[in-house]
Amino acid sequence: MEEFLSTYGIDQETFRIIILPLMIFFARIMDVSINTIRIIFVMTGRKLISTILGFFESLIWLLAIGQIFQHIDNVYSYIAYPAGFAAGIMVGMLIEERLALGNVVVRVISSEDLSGLINVLETQKVRYTLVSAQSGTGEEKLLFTVVKRDNLPLLQAEIQNHVPSAFYTVESVKSASEAGILAEQPSRRGIGTWLTSIKRK
C-alpha cells in the first residue's frame, strides 16, 4: 500500500484523513443504495436480481468494514461510515423513485359521482371494480383499480380533476395478473430511458 501511495504522491497522513474516509463513505452509499433497491425487488418477487444484488451488497459491506478494522484507530473512518449509510438511504430512495417498479392498487372512496373518473379509466382501458358501501355519513362508492406504479401520478391527477374531495389510498402489490396502463406518457421513466438520457448528457 505504501508503494502504491508513493507512486501517486499520496502520503500516509493524506490517505488516513481524506482518501480512506472517502472510500468508506462511497462504499457505504453503494451498499445501502443496493440494499434499498434489493428490498423493492424482493417485494415485487424478482428472485434472481434480488439474489445478485444481495451478493454485491454483502461484498461491498465487507470491503468497507474490513478497511475500518485495518485502521481501527482512524476516527475519520467512524464518521465516514454512518455518513455514507445516511447518504445511501437518500440515494437509494431517489433511484427507486426513478425506477418506479411494480404495480399499485388504488382505492378511491367518495360519495360524489365517479362517472367522470370511470369514463377516463374505460377510455384508457384500465380495469376497475366499483362497490357500493356504507359509512357513518351515508352511502359511499368504493372504486378499486390496479395500475403500474409508473402511471400512478397520471391517475392521481385524474382523481384530483374529477373528484378532488375523494379519499384514496395507494398500496404496493407484489404481483397482479393484469395492470391497467394509461395511454399518456408517465411523468417518471424506466431505468433504460433514464440511463440513456444520462449518457446523452
N, C-alpha and C positions, 0 to 999 in steps of 0.2 A: 504493500500500500504506500509506503514512504517513497519508493522509487517512482511509482505511478504519479503521486502528487508532485514530486520534484520535477518530473518531466514537463508538467504543465505550469510550473511555477507557483504551486499552491503550498503554503507552509502548513504545519500541523495546527497552528492556532486558528488559521482561517477555516480549515476543514472542521475543526471542533465547534467553532462558533457559528459558522454560516452554512457550509456545504452539507454537513451531516444533518443538522436540524431541517434543512430544506428537503433533503432526501426522505427523511421520515415523514415530514409534513405532506409531501405529494404522494408518498406511498399510502398514507392513511386516507387521503382523498380518493385515491383509486380503489382501495379495497372496500371502503364504506359505500362509495357510489355503486360498485358492482353488487354489494350486498343489497342495497335498496332495489336495484333493478332485478336481482335474482328473486327477491321476495314477490315482486309483481309477476314474474314468470311462473313462480310456484303457484300463486293464486289463480293464474289462468291455465294451469295444467300443462305447461310446456316443460316436460321432464328432462329432455336431453340438454337443452340450452341452460336450464337451471343447474344441472349437474356440472356442465363445463364451467359456468360462471363460478360455482362454488369452489371448484379446483383452483382457479386463478385468484379468487378472493383469499383462500387459505394460504396460497403460496406468497402473495404479496404481504399478508399479515405476518407470516413467519420471517420474511426478509426484514420487515420493519422492526419487529420485536427483537430479532437477532442483533441488529445494529445497536439497539438500546442496551442489551446485555453486554455487548462487546465494549461499550463506552458507558458503563454504569455510573461513572462519576460526572457525566456531562449533563448539567442541569438544563441546558438548552433543548436537549432531546425530550425531556419531560414536558416542556412547554409545547414543542412542535407536535408531539403525539396527540394530545387532546385537541389541539387547534386543528390538526388535519382531520380528526374524527368529526368535529363540528362542521367544518367546511365540506367534508364529504357528504354529510347529510343533505346540505343545501344543494350541492352539485347533483347528487343522485335524484333529488326531487325535481330539479329542473330538467334533467334528462328524461325522467319518467313522464313529465308533462309533455315533453316534445314527442315522445313515442306514442302516447295516448293509446295504450294497448287494451284489448279486451272489449267486452260488452257491458252495458249497464242496464238495469231495469229502472224505469221511471214511473212513479206513481203520482198521478195528478188527482187531487181531491178538491171539489168545488161544488157549490150549489148553483153556480151560474151555468148558462148554456155553453156546452162544449162543442157545439156543431162546427164552429169555425176551425177549432183545432183538429177535430176529426176529419174535416174536409182536407186539411193540409196533409194529415197522415195518409189518407186514402189516395190523394193525388201523388204523393211521394212513394206510394206502395209500402208503407210501414204498417206492419201488423199490430193490432191493438185489441184490448178487451175492455168493454165498458160494463160496469156493475153499478146497480142502484144500491145505495147504502143509507143508513140512518145514523144521525149524530144527535148530540144534545140540542142543537139549534134547528133540527129539522132534516129534511131529505137532502142527501148529497149524492153526487155522482163520482165514481172512482174509476179512473182510466189507467190501465196498465199497458206498457209497451216496452220492448227491448230494442235498443239501438247500439250501434258501435260507439265506443267512447269518443272516438274522433269526431263524431257528429253530434255529440251532446250539446255543445254551445249553440248549434243551429236550432235544436229542439227547444232549448231553454228560451231562445229569442222568440220562437213561435208561441210558447206558453205566455210569455210576457206581453206579446202582441194581442193575443185573443182572450186570455183570461188572466189579467195581471194580478188579481186578488186571490188566485188559486194557491193552495198549499200543495207543494210537491216534494217528493223525496227521490234521491238517486242512490242506488246501491250497486256495487260491483257484482258481476255474475261470472262464476268460474267457467261455465260452458252454456251454450244455448244452441238448439237445433237450427235456429234461423234468427237473424237480427235484421231489423229494418235498416235501410240505407237511404238517407236523404240525397236527393239528386244534386244539390248545390255542393260546391267545393267546401270542405270543412275549414275552420279557421286555424286548426293545428295540422301539422303534416307528419307523415310517417318517417321512419328513420332513413329510408332510401332517399326521399326528396330532400330531407334536411341535410344529409351528408353531401348530396350533390350541390346544394346551394352554397355550403361551406367551401367546397372545392373550387367552385367558380369564383368566389370572392378572393 
